[in-house]
């Protein structure tokens, strides 16, 4: 399997990308999310997933590992093929897709062209537990690295008059929602204040 490619962009359009890797041109199917995240020219490092079917060998390209992971999850759902998964990732960022699924909000997915109520509910039902576990692992891994930021935010909220227990719960909820993305103490305080 090809995990990633590094090379110069030869052709870029909203549906596909051609990369020259040491004289070999690779055609990658991409989402609009990846299209918007990549430069128009120059050298790129792109994560890939190769799908082999009876009638085709297709290489998909992703701006980051997170998008590739979400794509893999989506195509694991019965009735959701690679084109549907790509359509979802063209309409929403990987974080938004995760948030809709973990937040048990199929209506967000229904807003994507071609996704009906049944498909949206099936995606949420099939993936909610898997993605929640991933989020919990990311938050735990963040534990040591963001401990200082968490403490700073907690201190600020306590100084603003909130109980330690309430502030800790609010911070934990925000970090879980961020799904492992780095945050500042200032961001935590602002988001916590919105939740009270």
Backbone bond lengths (Angstrom), bond angles and torsions (degrees), N, CA, C in turn:
res aa  C-N    CA-C-N  psi(-1)  N-CA   C-N-CA  omega(-1)  CA-C   N-CA-C  phi
1 X - - - 1.465 - - 1.529 110.21 -
2 X 1.306 115.88 148.24 1.462 121.77 177.94 1.528 107.38 -96.31
3 X 1.325 117.08 116.28 1.462 120.96 -176.96 1.525 112.29 -84.77
4 X 1.340 116.78 -35.43 1.459 120.46 178.13 1.520 109.23 -158.71
5 X 1.317 115.45 164.13 1.458 122.45 175.81 1.515 108.64 -130.22
6 X 1.316 115.41 145.79 1.454 121.16 176.60 1.515 107.28 -130.69
7 X 1.308 116.68 122.64 1.458 119.18 -178.98 1.511 111.44 -179.21
8 X 1.329 114.93 -173.16 1.457 121.11 -177.11 1.525 110.62 -91.84
9 X 1.318 115.03 139.83 1.464 120.17 176.95 1.531 109.06 -72.24
10 X 1.327 115.40 124.46 1.463 121.57 177.66 1.527 108.99 -98.22
11 X 1.317 115.70 -41.57 1.463 121.31 -179.69 1.520 109.03 -146.64
12 X 1.327 115.81 136.55 1.468 120.18 -179.88 1.519 108.77 -135.94
13 X 1.325 116.02 122.93 1.461 119.00 171.44 1.525 107.86 -140.69
14 X 1.340 118.86 168.50 1.471 119.99 -173.04 1.527 115.92 -59.01
15 X 1.317 118.57 -18.11 1.464 120.44 -177.88 1.524 113.91 -104.39
16 X 1.330 116.48 -26.73 1.468 118.15 -178.19 1.524 111.87 -150.63
17 X 1.320 114.07 169.13 1.460 122.76 -177.65 1.515 107.30 -139.98
18 X 1.321 116.56 138.13 1.462 120.52 173.43 1.517 107.24 -114.43
19 X 1.345 115.49 125.39 1.462 121.17 -179.41 1.517 109.25 -118.64
20 X 1.322 116.01 134.13 1.462 122.07 175.93 1.529 108.05 -92.62
21 X 1.323 115.67 109.97 1.473 121.03 177.57 1.526 108.21 -111.08
22 X 1.314 116.32 98.17 1.462 123.59 179.39 1.526 112.19 51.52
23 X 1.324 115.04 48.13 1.456 120.00 175.25 1.515 115.56 90.10
24 X 1.321 117.92 -3.59 1.467 121.44 177.29 1.533 108.05 -110.54
25 X 1.321 116.59 127.50 1.463 121.04 179.91 1.516 110.75 -93.27
26 X 1.325 116.10 119.26 1.472 121.11 178.55 1.519 109.43 -102.99
27 X 1.341 115.70 129.31 1.461 121.82 176.25 1.524 107.77 -95.56
28 X 1.332 116.40 120.17 1.464 122.01 -178.42 1.522 109.83 -117.10
29 X 1.316 116.61 129.92 1.462 121.25 172.24 1.534 106.42 -78.28
30 X 1.325 117.71 131.28 1.473 120.43 -177.33 1.526 110.85 -131.28
31 X 1.339 114.83 163.48 1.466 121.69 174.54 1.528 108.62 -93.19
32 X 1.318 116.53 167.79 1.467 120.42 175.13 1.526 111.13 -64.70
33 X 1.341 116.00 -29.82 1.467 120.05 177.59 1.531 109.76 -59.67
34 X 1.336 116.48 -47.71 1.465 121.15 178.70 1.522 110.38 -67.50
35 X 1.323 116.79 -42.39 1.468 121.63 179.13 1.533 110.66 -54.02
36 X 1.331 116.04 -47.47 1.471 120.72 -178.57 1.527 112.82 -70.47
37 X 1.340 116.48 -27.73 1.465 119.95 -176.69 1.536 112.91 -82.24
38 X 1.329 116.98 -20.52 1.469 120.61 -176.85 1.524 112.02 -91.14
39 X 1.340 116.52 150.76 1.474 118.83 174.52 1.530 109.86 -70.58
40 X 1.329 117.29 165.13 1.468 120.79 -179.42 1.525 112.49 -76.16
41 X 1.331 116.09 -23.87 1.467 119.89 179.29 1.523 109.17 -153.00
42 X 1.327 114.98 174.64 1.462 119.54 179.41 1.515 111.51 99.58
43 X 1.315 114.90 -170.45 1.460 121.38 -176.61 1.531 110.83 -89.49
44 X 1.332 116.29 140.15 1.465 120.87 179.70 1.522 110.84 -135.41
45 X 1.307 114.48 156.52 1.473 123.40 172.55 1.525 104.38 -116.14
46 X 1.328 116.03 116.78 1.465 118.98 -175.56 1.526 110.77 -129.04
47 X 1.327 116.09 134.56 1.469 121.78 179.02 1.525 108.40 -78.96
48 X 1.321 116.03 147.54 1.464 119.16 -174.46 1.521 112.18 -133.68
49 X 1.318 113.69 162.13 1.460 121.95 172.92 1.527 106.49 -144.73
50 X 1.331 115.92 125.36 1.454 120.52 179.56 1.524 109.17 -101.02
51 X 1.326 115.59 126.21 1.461 120.58 176.99 1.521 108.33 -111.89
52 X 1.313 115.11 126.08 1.461 120.39 -179.02 1.521 109.00 -110.40
53 X 1.316 114.90 119.16 1.451 122.08 177.55 1.529 107.63 -117.98
54 X 1.324 116.11 171.12 1.462 120.34 178.76 1.520 112.29 -56.35
55 X 1.334 115.68 -40.35 1.458 119.71 -173.77 1.525 115.13 -102.47
56 X 1.339 118.24 -3.34 1.470 119.15 -177.21 1.529 113.00 -161.50
57 X 1.318 114.53 148.12 1.465 122.50 169.95 1.525 104.99 -113.03
58 X 1.313 117.23 111.78 1.463 120.81 -174.54 1.519 110.24 -118.71
59 X 1.328 114.90 136.63 1.458 121.44 178.75 1.528 107.91 -108.48
60 X 1.329 116.18 124.86 1.463 121.89 178.72 1.514 108.92 -105.75
61 X 1.326 116.28 140.42 1.461 121.56 -179.52 1.512 111.24 -114.25
62 X 1.350 115.25 144.29 1.464 120.74 -177.00 1.524 110.18 -137.41
63 X 1.322 115.04 140.82 1.458 120.04 -179.95 1.525 111.72 -62.69
64 X 1.324 117.64 -35.88 1.465 121.04 -179.24 1.514 111.85 -144.16
65 X 1.337 114.75 168.15 1.466 120.38 179.80 1.523 111.00 -62.86
66 X 1.333 116.71 -34.80 1.462 120.19 -177.49 1.524 111.12 -61.52
67 X 1.346 116.12 -42.59 1.468 119.08 178.78 1.529 109.82 -64.69
68 X 1.329 116.87 -41.27 1.466 119.94 179.00 1.528 110.86 -62.58
69 X 1.337 116.97 -41.13 1.473 120.86 178.74 1.523 111.54 -62.19
70 X 1.333 116.55 -43.95 1.466 120.52 179.13 1.529 109.70 -64.13
71 X 1.324 117.31 -41.50 1.465 122.36 178.22 1.528 110.16 -59.14
72 X 1.340 116.68 -46.09 1.476 121.02 179.05 1.526 110.80 -60.08
73 X 1.333 115.80 -43.16 1.469 119.58 178.49 1.525 110.73 -61.48
74 X 1.326 116.22 -46.49 1.466 120.29 -177.03 1.524 111.66 -61.22
75 X 1.332 117.51 -44.23 1.475 118.84 -177.27 1.528 112.24 -74.23
76 X 1.334 116.71 -9.59 1.471 119.47 176.13 1.539 111.17 -79.11
77 X 1.321 116.34 -13.80 1.466 121.36 -179.90 1.525 109.42 -81.46
78 X 1.313 116.16 132.35 1.466 121.66 179.70 1.527 110.26 -58.00
79 X 1.319 115.83 128.55 1.461 120.27 178.50 1.524 114.41 90.22
80 X 1.336 117.01 -4.82 1.471 120.48 178.54 1.528 108.00 -109.60
81 X 1.321 115.52 108.83 1.459 120.33 179.35 1.512 111.29 -94.13
82 X 1.329 116.13 178.75 1.462 120.33 -179.32 1.531 113.86 -59.83
83 X 1.337 117.06 -36.39 1.472 118.83 -179.85 1.525 111.51 -67.90
84 X 1.326 116.47 -38.45 1.469 120.30 177.11 1.528 109.96 -66.70
85 X 1.325 116.65 -43.72 1.471 120.71 179.07 1.526 110.51 -61.23
86 X 1.326 115.93 -40.03 1.464 120.70 178.79 1.521 110.79 -67.05
87 X 1.328 116.83 -36.37 1.461 121.16 177.54 1.534 110.21 -64.24
88 X 1.330 116.20 -41.85 1.471 120.45 178.88 1.525 109.56 -62.37
89 X 1.349 116.44 -45.80 1.467 120.42 -178.45 1.528 112.53 -74.70
90 X 1.322 117.09 -11.35 1.467 120.43 173.16 1.520 110.55 -83.87
91 X 1.330 115.57 -23.47 1.467 120.79 -177.75 1.526 112.94 -96.51
92 X 1.333 116.37 -24.11 1.471 121.39 -175.90 1.528 109.84 -138.86
93 X 1.315 116.37 155.43 1.462 119.86 174.55 1.536 108.48 -77.93
94 X 1.338 118.11 159.94 1.466 119.81 176.93 1.538 112.48 -54.83
95 X 1.333 116.69 -38.28 1.469 120.46 179.84 1.531 110.85 -65.11
96 X 1.334 116.78 -38.39 1.466 120.72 178.76 1.527 111.32 -67.70
97 X 1.339 116.37 -37.72 1.468 120.13 178.24 1.522 109.18 -64.80
98 X 1.339 116.64 -48.03 1.472 121.07 178.32 1.521 110.72 -58.04
99 X 1.330 115.72 -44.89 1.463 120.92 -177.81 1.531 111.25 -62.28
100 X 1.330 117.08 -41.73 1.476 120.85 179.27 1.522 110.77 -64.25
101 X 1.335 115.92 -39.80 1.471 119.80 -177.82 1.525 110.76 -73.10
102 X 1.325 116.53 -50.46 1.472 120.67 -179.45 1.526 110.58 -64.81
103 X 1.334 116.46 -35.12 1.465 121.28 179.03 1.521 113.58 -79.58
104 X 1.335 116.94 3.91 1.465 122.52 177.42 1.533 110.92 55.97
105 X 1.356 115.77 49.70 1.455 121.38 -174.65 1.534 111.40 -124.67
106 X 1.356 117.08 75.75 1.468 119.17 -178.12 1.526 113.69 -63.31
107 X 1.333 117.57 -21.96 1.469 120.70 -179.04 1.529 111.41 -60.32
108 X 1.328 116.94 -33.35 1.468 121.08 178.47 1.525 109.66 -64.01
109 X 1.332 116.71 -42.31 1.463 121.07 179.75 1.531 111.14 -70.25
110 X 1.327 116.71 -32.68 1.469 121.16 179.15 1.519 112.01 -63.47
111 X 1.326 116.76 -24.13 1.461 120.89 -179.96 1.530 111.43 -67.88
112 X 1.339 116.86 -16.91 1.462 121.42 179.19 1.528 108.74 -76.74
113 X 1.332 116.00 133.41 1.472 120.88 -179.42 1.532 109.65 -58.08
114 X 1.328 115.49 129.75 1.462 120.40 177.20 1.517 114.90 90.86
115 X 1.338 117.77 -3.87 1.465 120.76 178.19 1.523 108.09 -104.38
116 X 1.320 115.18 115.39 1.461 120.08 179.07 1.514 111.23 -90.75
117 X 1.325 114.88 178.51 1.460 120.86 -178.59 1.517 112.17 -60.29
118 X 1.339 117.35 -44.07 1.468 120.67 -178.60 1.516 111.55 -63.73
119 X 1.330 116.63 -45.53 1.468 120.87 -179.89 1.528 110.94 -62.60
120 X 1.325 115.79 -44.71 1.467 120.15 -179.45 1.528 110.82 -60.92
121 X 1.349 115.88 -44.75 1.476 119.04 179.46 1.520 111.39 -65.74
122 X 1.341 117.21 -38.94 1.467 120.68 179.73 1.533 110.07 -63.19
123 X 1.332 116.81 -42.35 1.472 121.09 178.78 1.521 109.75 -59.45
124 X 1.333 116.67 -47.45 1.465 120.95 -178.78 1.530 110.91 -63.14
125 X 1.334 116.66 -48.08 1.473 120.91 -178.20 1.532 111.17 -62.08
126 X 1.344 116.43 -45.09 1.468 120.25 -176.74 1.526 113.65 -70.42
127 X 1.334 117.23 -33.31 1.472 119.50 -170.86 1.518 116.01 -106.94
128 X 1.331 117.90 -13.52 1.467 120.56 -174.34 1.530 112.40 -54.05
129 X 1.334 117.46 -52.34 1.472 120.52 -177.79 1.529 112.12 -63.67
130 X 1.333 116.79 -42.80 1.475 120.95 -179.89 1.523 110.88 -60.04
131 X 1.329 115.85 -47.84 1.466 119.88 -177.07 1.525 111.96 -70.72
132 X 1.334 117.65 -34.10 1.465 120.24 176.66 1.525 110.27 -61.78
133 X 1.339 116.55 -42.66 1.469 120.36 178.31 1.520 110.69 -61.64
134 X 1.334 116.92 -42.76 1.471 120.48 178.59 1.519 111.17 -61.84
135 X 1.330 116.52 -42.82 1.464 120.93 179.63 1.526 109.84 -62.56
136 X 1.342 116.91 -44.48 1.464 120.61 179.47 1.526 111.06 -59.65
137 X 1.333 117.16 -41.50 1.469 121.07 179.46 1.522 109.95 -64.80
138 X 1.349 117.00 -43.18 1.465 119.93 179.32 1.524 111.26 -62.31
139 X 1.334 115.77 -42.61 1.469 119.76 -179.77 1.531 109.93 -64.35
140 X 1.344 117.65 -40.44 1.461 120.76 178.09 1.524 110.76 -64.32
141 X 1.344 117.18 -41.82 1.460 120.55 179.55 1.516 111.15 -65.64
142 X 1.322 115.50 -31.22 1.461 119.97 177.73 1.521 111.18 -68.87
143 X 1.331 115.48 -25.05 1.458 123.07 -173.42 1.511 115.60 -36.71
144 X 1.338 117.04 -61.66 1.462 119.83 -177.79 1.526 111.93 -66.56
145 X 1.327 116.67 -44.58 1.463 120.57 -173.91 1.528 112.17 -63.91
146 X 1.328 117.27 -38.40 1.464 117.89 -175.35 1.524 112.73 -102.99
147 X 1.321 116.84 13.68 1.463 120.26 -177.69 1.526 111.58 -58.17
148 X 1.327 117.45 -41.04 1.469 121.38 -179.88 1.525 110.27 -64.64
149 X 1.318 116.33 -44.76 1.472 121.07 -179.84 1.522 109.78 -63.51
150 X 1.329 116.11 -43.14 1.467 121.36 178.93 1.531 109.79 -60.54
151 X 1.351 116.98 -44.44 1.470 121.34 -179.65 1.527 111.42 -64.16
152 X 1.338 116.36 -40.96 1.470 120.10 179.11 1.531 110.45 -61.97
153 X 1.329 115.91 -45.64 1.461 120.39 179.92 1.524 110.70 -64.20
154 X 1.343 116.37 -41.62 1.470 121.39 179.40 1.531 110.38 -61.51
155 X 1.330 116.36 -45.96 1.469 120.68 179.10 1.525 111.21 -59.89
156 X 1.341 115.74 -44.06 1.469 120.08 -179.32 1.525 110.98 -62.28
157 X 1.331 117.12 -42.88 1.467 120.54 -179.22 1.527 111.55 -67.63
158 X 1.319 116.50 -38.92 1.475 120.04 177.67 1.531 109.45 -64.32
159 X 1.346 116.97 -41.24 1.472 120.87 178.81 1.530 111.18 -65.59
160 X 1.336 116.29 -25.81 1.466 120.44 177.82 1.529 112.01 -81.57
161 X 1.362 116.23 -2.25 1.454 119.76 173.51 1.522 116.06 106.60
162 X 1.327 118.08 3.45 1.464 120.38 179.09 1.524 109.87 -88.16
163 X 1.331 116.04 148.87 1.468 118.82 178.53 1.522 109.05 -69.71
164 X 1.326 115.43 153.02 1.466 120.74 -177.76 1.527 110.92 -59.83
165 X 1.329 116.22 -42.92 1.462 121.42 -177.90 1.533 111.54 -62.84
166 X 1.337 116.82 -45.34 1.467 121.81 179.34 1.520 110.52 -62.96
167 X 1.338 116.26 -44.43 1.465 121.27 -179.29 1.532 110.75 -63.92
168 X 1.346 116.87 -41.72 1.468 120.59 179.27 1.522 111.32 -61.70
169 X 1.337 117.02 -42.28 1.468 121.20 179.57 1.533 110.72 -63.38
170 X 1.329 116.24 -43.09 1.467 120.84 -179.40 1.531 110.52 -63.51
171 X 1.333 116.34 -44.11 1.471 121.03 -179.74 1.525 110.57 -64.49
172 X 1.323 116.61 -42.97 1.475 120.76 179.29 1.533 110.78 -61.22
173 X 1.332 116.56 -41.38 1.472 121.00 179.68 1.527 110.84 -64.29
174 X 1.328 116.52 -40.96 1.469 120.83 -179.83 1.530 110.20 -66.09
175 X 1.326 116.33 -44.95 1.475 120.02 179.63 1.526 111.16 -62.52
176 X 1.318 116.60 -38.60 1.469 119.86 178.81 1.523 110.03 -64.95
177 X 1.328 116.02 -40.80 1.460 121.73 179.25 1.535 110.99 -64.16
178 X 1.321 117.01 -33.74 1.466 121.86 -179.44 1.525 112.24 -73.30
179 X 1.334 117.45 -14.22 1.464 123.60 174.41 1.525 112.97 54.62
180 X 1.313 115.82 41.53 1.450 119.13 174.43 1.520 114.63 91.86
181 X 1.341 117.89 -4.09 1.467 120.09 178.84 1.531 108.97 -71.42
182 X 1.347 117.96 142.41 1.462 119.98 -179.91 1.530 111.77 -66.17
183 X 1.317 115.75 140.03 1.467 120.77 179.19 1.527 109.41 -134.50
184 X 1.344 115.82 159.73 1.466 120.70 177.58 1.530 109.01 -98.67
185 X 1.329 115.80 162.80 1.465 121.08 177.75 1.532 109.43 -61.74
186 X 1.333 116.31 -39.00 1.463 121.44 -179.87 1.533 110.22 -61.15
187 X 1.332 116.71 -43.30 1.471 121.07 179.07 1.524 109.79 -61.91
188 X 1.331 117.20 -44.46 1.468 121.57 -179.70 1.527 110.89 -59.83
189 X 1.319 116.06 -44.15 1.467 120.30 -178.95 1.532 110.08 -64.20
190 X 1.332 116.96 -47.45 1.475 120.88 -179.44 1.529 111.51 -59.54
191 X 1.358 115.60 -46.73 1.466 118.85 -178.88 1.537 111.46 -67.14
192 X 1.329 116.61 -36.78 1.461 120.63 178.65 1.529 110.48 -64.12
193 X 1.338 116.50 -41.36 1.462 120.43 179.34 1.519 111.57 -63.48
194 X 1.338 116.74 -34.45 1.469 120.33 176.83 1.524 111.62 -66.42
195 X 1.338 116.52 -30.18 1.467 120.44 -175.56 1.527 113.52 -82.39
196 X 1.329 117.74 -14.45 1.478 120.09 -178.09 1.513 110.86 -83.33
